[in-house]
Amino acid sequence: CFGSSLERVSSRRSPKGGGEIVGAAGKVEMRPTIEALEAALDAGTLRVLDGAVLHRAVPPERWCVTKVDLQQFSILVQRCVARGRISQVKKWDEFDKNDKEIGPSIHTVNQQLIKPVTLKAGNVSWALMMHPDGLECDLFVTHAWQEGVYEFIRKVVQSWPRGARHAYCCMLSNPQNLDIADLISSPRESPFAKALQASKHMLVVPNKKGSIYTRIWCAYEAFLGYSENKIIMTASAPVPGIHREHFIIALVIAIFCIVEMIRGEARTASGVSLRDYEFYNDSGTVAVELMVVSNMLNAGYVSTVLTYLAGAAAGMNLGNKAYFFARSTSLLYGTFGSSDWDSAGQLRDGEPLLIQHPATLNSVWFISLGMCAAIMVARSDHSWRLQSAQESEQLRNGYTGKLREAQASVQSDKDMILAELDSSGLEEDVNRAVEVLLDAGMSTPTLRMAARQVGRITQAGYVNWSMLVLAWFVLLWLPLSNIEFGIIKPHLDYGKHCKSGWCTFCDGCREEYEESGIHSPDCEPLCSHPLSTATLWIPVLGALQIMGWLLWFAYSPKDKRGLAAAVLVRINTVLALGVWLFGTKSAFELPKQTLTLGGLYCVSYPILLLLSIAGPGQISRIPHIGPPLVQFLLFQCRSNYSHQSASASSAAPV
């Protein structure tokens, strides 16, 4: 379409460059660069196509653009604004020319850029001007043309579904200079309907001016999305400043980690023995408590301060472990002098120091790092949750809860759409499907099934990432610590005295234990290699299950992730409560806990996997217990987010 201005370049280049597109037939099409497009506009070298003929030859489900096309289009609009090709419209669209976040409205861009350019190209749509053979539709984008073009493109690009390649977007897909009244004379046969039927995903783009469901064609697209059982997602813009927040939290953690290590060295220099070092202090507990409280609050200044305090406490906890590891390693291997640690893992004066041997600190390091990772994600959680609440408010703004009350520019369009809606008998079902979208952030067959059984499932599509990270690290730490203590620690502590060379407490070794002055255990496991005992393989099974859960979660449908994360957190909470009430010891020191380990790794972890894979839809269908179980799992203390106004939310720092 741009004559000799076309340029063959790598498809890996940035949106400012061009790229190759492989069409359905496997042939390579050429995409113009931004510079080539501007040059063609200036020189008037656009190749003229017959838009009327082309749009009847190419089916509507192929009037699509790529994600890179959208990124290029955003850059082109910015350049046109800078050069005065797109200007403000008084009393209608007085956008800020220097603004790169919102931009001119799509109405303005259509009148001043899309229509003039496509007119010169022969009245084709922008999509077919770029790709005359068309592209198969994977994604259908629904919006109301009220939003700024930069805002719109940022949301679509940020929320682009995995696996989708081409999108139908009406402002770029429809021929804006042609009279397509005959194409939409029947809503079911309209380009919108055919493209939506061909797509796999539907993306709803909210805006600050009003709900898209106050417009009749958007309402009809919601009806079609429900009728075709589509996955309907809300488009979200990237959260500003999120990387800066991560850096600040990481810096706080690093500073307090170093301070705690310096404090430990100062205590050692003042004569405090390593065996008297406060290895188990309260900083880790304080960090978790602060993070949980911050997670329950709105994303305001209080939650920000609590998150930073949690980062400081986590840094102190990490520094505590780091100093002890460094100091105990130097004693063991004589880094700064002769070793004060013997091969059995005890100080040379004979006093056992069971858990603090550096070889037994691997699992402790693991949980400390997990705590720091969770706190770093906590600030992002606040921002994502606030943005989710704002998007829900935007989609509710002006929407009455009934699609038939939507407005239309052409009354005949509304009459035809309402007639089809009435004849389908699905009006109330569609209204409920839209309500699921507003509550959960997405509307899918799984969530709609759950909503029919349970009622409102507020923010069911939301994942509390900070709590998920912490819970996952804890649930993996439990079996790892059992494995570690089953192989490393007992061998270091007692292997020197055991006849078999391993950590055993059989009657044959008891006399030697007592002679060595080591406290005799209260149990009598077999004197055998740890790899031959069930108490080792049970934790191995648990570790494999929790790592398998993470792999499943990474590739799971988005509508199941919210509940899967909630199940993980709930199980972690129950286990933490049990540990707090009853305490915990190594299974190899107390073989009677084999049954406890079996219940933990052979019951709790499989329940986690089964509930996560089933999802809210299938769980809600379990007679009697299904609906209350879904309500329990999805309940979180975030009601303040769910219904706060966008105006009030905008004052909170993000």
Rosetta blueprint (number, residue, H / E / L):
1 C L
2 F L
3 G H
4 S H
5 S H
6 L L
7 E L
8 R L
9 V L
10 S L
11 S L
12 R L
13 R L
14 S L
15 P L
16 K L
17 G L
18 G L
19 G E
20 E E
21 I E
22 V E
23 G L
24 A L
25 A L
26 G L
27 K L
28 V E
29 E E
30 M E
31 R E
32 P L
33 T L
34 I H
35 E H
36 A H
37 L H
38 E H
39 A H
40 A H
41 L H
42 D H
43 A H
44 G L
45 T L
46 L L
47 R L
48 V L
49 L L
50 D L
51 G H
52 A H
53 V H
54 L H
55 H H
56 R H
57 A H
58 V L
59 P L
60 P H
61 E H
62 R H
63 W L
64 C L
65 V E
66 T E
67 K H
68 V H
69 D H
70 L H
71 Q H
72 Q H
73 F H
74 S H
75 I H
76 L H
77 V H
78 Q H
79 R H
80 C H
81 V H
82 A H
83 R L
84 G L
85 R L
86 I L
87 S L
88 Q L
89 V E
90 K L
91 K L
92 W L
93 D E
94 E L
95 F L
96 D L
97 K L
98 N L
99 D L
100 K L
101 E L
102 I L
103 G L
104 P L
105 S E
106 I H
107 H H
108 T H
109 V H
110 N H
111 Q H
112 Q H
113 L H
114 I H
115 K H
116 P H
117 V H
118 T H
119 L H
120 K H
121 A L
122 G L
123 N L
124 V L
125 S L
126 W H
127 A H
128 L H
129 M H
130 M H
131 H L
132 P L
133 D L
134 G L
135 L L
136 E L
137 C L
138 D L
139 L E
140 F E
141 V E
142 T E
143 H L
144 A L
145 W L
146 Q L
147 E L
148 G E
149 V H
150 Y H
151 E H
152 F H
153 I H
154 R H
155 K H
156 V H
157 V H
158 Q H
159 S L
160 W L
161 P L
162 R L
163 G L
164 A L
165 R L
166 H E
167 A E
168 Y E
169 C E
170 C H
171 M H
172 L H
173 S H
174 N L
175 P L
176 Q L
177 N L
178 L L
179 D L
180 I L
181 A L
182 D L
183 L L
184 I L
185 S L
186 S L
187 P H
188 R H
189 E H
190 S L
191 P H
192 F H
193 A H
194 K H
195 A H
196 L H
197 Q H
198 A H
199 S L
200 K L
201 H E
202 M E
203 L E
204 V E
205 V L
206 P L
207 N L
208 K L
209 K L
210 G L
211 S L
212 I H
213 Y H
214 T H
215 R E
216 I H
217 W H
218 C H
219 A H
220 Y H
221 E H
222 A H
223 F H
224 L H
225 G H
226 Y H
227 S H
228 E L
229 N L
230 K L
231 I E
232 I E
233 M E
234 T E
235 A L
236 S L
237 A L
238 P L
239 V L
240 P L
241 G L
242 I H
243 H H
244 R H
245 E H
246 H H
247 F H
248 I H
249 I H
250 A H
251 L H
252 V H
253 I H
254 A H
255 I H
256 F H
257 C H
258 I H
259 V H
260 E H
261 M H
262 I H
263 R H
264 G H
265 E H
266 A H
267 R H
268 T H
269 A H
270 S L
271 G L
272 V L
273 S L
274 L H
275 R H
276 D H
277 Y L
278 E L
279 F L
280 Y L
281 N L
282 D L
283 S H
284 G H
285 T H
286 V H
287 A H
288 V H
289 E H
290 L H
291 M H
292 V H
293 V H
294 S H
295 N H
296 M H
297 L L
298 N L
299 A L
300 G L
301 Y H
302 V H
303 S H
304 T H
305 V H
306 L H
307 T H
308 Y H
309 L H
310 A H
311 G H
312 A H
313 A H
314 A H
315 G H
316 M H
317 N H
318 L H
319 G H
320 N H
321 K H
322 A H
323 Y H
324 F H
325 F H
326 A H
327 R H
328 S H
329 T H
330 S H
331 L H
332 L H
333 Y H
334 G L
335 T L
336 F L
337 G L
338 S L
339 S L
340 D L
341 W E
342 D L
343 S L
344 A L
345 G L
346 Q E
347 L E
348 R L
349 D L
350 G L
351 E L
352 P E
353 L L
354 L L
355 I L
356 Q L
357 H L
358 P H
359 A H
360 T H
361 L L
362 N H
363 S H
364 V H
365 W H
366 F H
367 I H
368 S H
369 L H
370 G H
371 M H
372 C H
373 A H
374 A H
375 I H
376 M H
377 V H
378 A H
379 R H
380 S H
381 D H
382 H H
383 S H
384 W H
385 R H
386 L H
387 Q H
388 S H
389 A H
390 Q H
391 E H
392 S H
393 E H
394 Q H
395 L H
396 R H
397 N L
398 G L
399 Y L
400 T L
401 G L
402 K L
403 L H
404 R H
405 E H
406 A L
407 Q E
408 A L
409 S L
410 V L
411 Q H
412 S H
413 D H
414 K H
415 D H
416 M H
417 I H
418 L H
419 A H
420 E H
421 L H
422 D H
423 S H
424 S H
425 G L
426 L L
427 E H
428 E H
429 D H
430 V H
431 N H
432 R H
433 A H
434 V H
435 E H
436 V H
437 L H
438 L H
439 D H
440 A H
441 G L
442 M E
443 S E
444 T L
445 P H
446 T H
447 L H
448 R H
449 M H
450 A H
451 A H
452 R H
453 Q H
454 V H
455 G L
456 R L
457 I L
458 T L
459 Q L
460 A L
461 G L
462 Y L
463 V L
464 N L
465 W H
466 S H
467 M H
468 L H
469 V H
470 L H
471 A H
472 W H
473 F H
474 V H
475 L H
476 L H
477 W H
478 L H
479 P H
480 L H
481 S H
482 N H
483 I H
484 E H
485 F H
486 G H
487 I H
488 I L
489 K H
490 P H
491 H H
492 L H
493 D H
494 Y H
495 G L
496 K L
497 H L
498 C L
499 K L
500 S L
501 G L
502 W L
503 C L
504 T L
505 F L
506 C L
507 D H
508 G H
509 C H
510 R H
511 E H
512 E H
513 Y H
514 E H
515 E H
516 S H
517 G L
518 I L
519 H L
520 S L
521 P L
522 D L
523 C L
524 E L
525 P L
526 L L
527 C L
528 S L
529 H L
530 P H
531 L H
532 S H
533 T L
534 A H
535 T H
536 L H
537 W H
538 I H
539 P H
540 V H
541 L H
542 G H
543 A H
544 L H
545 Q H
546 I H
547 M H
548 G H
549 W H
550 L H
551 L H
552 W H
553 F H
554 A H
555 Y H
556 S L
557 P L
558 K H
559 D H
560 K H
561 R H
562 G H
563 L H
564 A H
565 A H
566 A H
567 V H
568 L H
569 V H
570 R H
571 I H
572 N H
573 T H
574 V H
575 L H
576 A H
577 L H
578 G H
579 V H
580 W H
581 L H
582 F H
583 G L
584 T L
585 K L
586 S L
587 A L
588 F L
589 E L
590 L L
591 P H
592 K H
593 Q H
594 T H
595 L H
596 T H
597 L H
598 G H
599 G H
600 L H
601 Y H
602 C H
603 V H
604 S H
605 Y H
606 P H
607 I H
608 L H
609 L H
610 L H
611 L H
612 S H
613 I H
614 A H
615 G H
616 P H
617 G H
618 Q H
619 I H
620 S H
621 R L
622 I L
623 P L
624 H L
625 I L
626 G H
627 P H
628 P H
629 L H
630 V H
631 Q H
632 F H
633 L H
634 L H
635 F L
636 Q L
637 C L
638 R L
639 S H
640 N H
641 Y H
642 S H
643 H H
644 Q L
645 S L
646 A H
647 S H
648 A H
649 S H
650 S L
651 A L
652 A L
653 P L
654 V L
